Amino acid sequence: MDGGKIVPLSGKVFAEATQRKDTWNGIQQEISGRFQRKRVYEVTAVVRIFGNNVTSATVQATLWVLNANQREQYIVIANVQATDKNWVELKGKFVIHGSPSRVILFLEGPPSGSDILLNSLVVKHAKRNRPSPPPFYENPDFGVNIIENSEVVNGATQPWFTLGNCKLSVGQGAPRTMPPMARDTLGPHKPLAGNYILVTNRTQTWMGPAQMITDKIKLFLTYQVSAWVKIGVGVSGSSMSPQNVNIALSVDNQWVNGGQVEVTVGDTWHEIGGSFRLEKQPQNVMVYVQGPAAGIDLMIAALQIFPVDRRERVRCLKRQVDQVRKRDIVLKFSGLDADSFDLFPYIVKVKQTYNSFPLGTCINRTDIDNEDFVDFFTKNFNWAVFGNELKWYSTEAERGKVNYQDADDMLDLCIGNNINVRGHCIFWEVESTVQPWVRQLNKTDLMNAVQRRLTDLLTRYKGKFKHYDVNNEMLHGSFYQDKLGKGVRALMFNIAHKLDPSPLLFVNDYHVEDGDDTRSSPEKYIKLVLDLEAQGAAVGGIGIQGHIDSPVGAIVCSALDKLSVLGRPIWFTELDVSSSNEYVRGEDLEVMLWEAFAHPAVEGIMLWGFWELSMSRENANLVEGEGEINEAGKRFLEVKQEWLSHAYGIINDESKFTFKGYHGTYAVEICTPAGIVLKTFVVEKGDTPLIISIDLSSM
């Protein structure tokens, strides 16, 4: 093509899709009957674009699936940014859970008028790669700061250097204690010097102090970041509005977030905290501090970056859990044979069979066509939430065409297996998630549509959902508030509560727990809830999504402590972690599970999925696409086993057997002279010891 400028990358020919009238026009092939259900396939294509003055566009591989009940489904396999200059590889995987009547694979994406060129496309069974071994940390130096001259002693700033033409000097008057989150991890410490780095003559937001740390970073270790920061007036006319301060890393020129905080000029010292982990060997790693507007002076004190001993943290949390989650239980026996009691010890074996603490997962409609998925789901979770099927853009993609069939199917499965369900979500405040027809409504029509959505959903499912996320991510979007006024958020809560008083109504947002986003700090989340309650909103719970990277317990716990002052139950509503190493992924998940379980304000944990290719994040799954439980999944199951209480001993002289146990269902076995007696009982929440009376004479 193009006078010989475009030739195949391999082979002698390529295909070209021309005269495309829409983005979804492209090249397709039906693959019905040529695949096995529940088997993972890998798609590899070599593509580029041409024509209509389009130099770069997304090319996407998509599956169209027609199920036996005529339910259509689109599965995005992969996409790539293609150009008109070079061939690029598009690669992804898919799995079909059900038994559809038709399946078509097609390429789509570029604007109409531009051509899609396809050199090759291969679909083959994707073999499971062997997992990497667990990382070996040689001399991890947990708690040791890798930053040099953190306290800028003796008035010298070396080895710090400036980014840009700002100036560094040393000031006195910073706090002499470590920031609280660092202190929580490291424990007692000697007083700090009280010095700080003063950055002046800043003419760009990115200007500030920097230091190279390439040789000090160890792969797969989780690092905690901590510092005191403050900003000053600087040059005349500098912005007096709140400013973001960010501790960042440049990893081979890629930005990595080490934590952010919002501060005000002339304000007091603020703690900044975050974390990171590197999983590929970098060539250059630089840490730097940036953020405030040009002209504002920046002050940094006691910057610490140190590897965290997360296993030690988990050991401490396990001891804490005994106080938070366990109840004193007294088995009180009657009917003992007095003649044999002194000669024959009555042996008691207690085994917990079910922990009633809410532990759930996200599921999707296509997942439940796979009986292996359903088996793992129903055996390991007692709560569920739907990924997309209850969202407004799913139930009413086109105005007036309402379809709840997918949600109905999923709800029936959950109810049939005694699994409670969260309703996610009634509205979503982020404009990009609002379906086009809703965005185009005028104010009056939009208000009518909002009220109709509430009425339809809340009356249809009255009493069936235990929670609702009323207006998702209000800290990151404001579509409905901008269109309908500030009071619409509280109105949504109030109408929902009036239509169905039984469910708890939640706020729900992300990056609340990790220090990564100043828009959703715990302080701003608290303000949002208080503002809603001041308008009469029936806020029943605080949702922390929990899409987190390299979690550090002290940072998560600090956020939970702050939010707990609201006196509302806190739930992790969309928890997932990601690592290319399954063992590290399992450790991440273990940290989060124990951190939540050990905190008295947390009343439930929802994972955002567990099955490969059914999750929104890569390298986050616990089960592979063909059903094999990976190393992260094994760690998850081990934690679940640790959340079951067991006890063994003999009945004492007072005819009692006492132990501490988690809430849930128990089986007890008593070995008596007459034989073995079996009994079950349930432990509910309570502040006083639970007394269970067991009459052995009637057994």
Salt bridges, closest charged atoms under 4 A:
GLU30 OE1 - ARG102 NH2 2.94
ASP84 OD1 - LYS85 NZ 3.01
GLU148 OE2 - LYS216 NZ 2.59
ASP184 OD2 - ARG313 NH1 3.40
GLU262 OE2 - LYS524 NZ 2.99
ASP267 OD2 - HIS270 NE2 3.11
GLU279 OE2 - ARG277 NE 3.13
GLU312 OE1 - ARG315 NH2 2.88
ASP322 OD1 - LYS326 NZ 3.12
ASP328 OD1 - LYS660 NZ 3.37
ASP367 OD1 - HIS97 NE2 3.79
ASP369 OD2 - ARG71 NH2 3.48
ASP369 OD1 - ARG365 NH1 2.98
GLU371 OE1 - ARG37 NH2 3.07
GLU371 OE2 - LYS38 NZ 2.95
ASP372 OD2 - LYS38 NZ 3.03
ASP375 OD2 - LYS379 NZ 3.27
GLU398 OE1 - LYS401 NZ 3.29
ASP406 OD1 - ARG71 NE 3.66
ASP408 OD2 - ARG460 NH2 2.48
ASP409 OD2 - ARG365 NE 3.10
GLU429 OE2 - ARG489 NE 2.88
ASP469 OD1 - ARG422 NH2 2.70
ASP469 OD2 - HIS424 ND1 2.80
ASP509 OD1 - HIS476 ND1 2.53
ASP514 OD2 - HIS511 ND1 2.69
ASP517 OD2 - HIS476 NE2 2.73
ASP517 OD2 - ARG519 NH2 3.06
GLU523 OE2 - LYS562 NZ 3.04
ASP531 OD2 - LYS527 NZ 2.96
GLU533 OE2 - ARG568 NH2 2.86
ASP549 OD1 - ARG617 NH2 2.37
ASP561 OD1 - HIS599 NE2 2.67
GLU574 OE2 - HIS424 NE2 3.68
GLU574 OE1 - HIS547 NE2 2.73
ASP576 OD1 - HIS547 ND1 3.01
ASP576 OD1 - ARG617 NH1 2.92
GLU582 OE2 - ARG128 NH1 2.82
GLU587 OE2 - ARG310 NH2 2.85
GLU587 OE1 - ARG311 NE 3.48
ASP588 OD2 - ARG277 NH2 2.71
ASP588 OD1 - ARG310 NH1 2.63
GLU590 OE1 - ARG635 NH1 2.42
GLU595 OE2 - ARG313 NH2 2.78
GLU612 OE2 - LYS93 NZ 2.74
GLU624 OE1 - ARG128 NH1 3.76
GLU626 OE2 - HIS125 NE2 2.74
GLU628 OE1 - ARG128 NE 3.27
GLU631 OE2 - LYS634 NZ 3.32
GLU642 OE1 - LYS318 NZ 2.75
GLU669 OE2 - LYS349 NZ 3.79
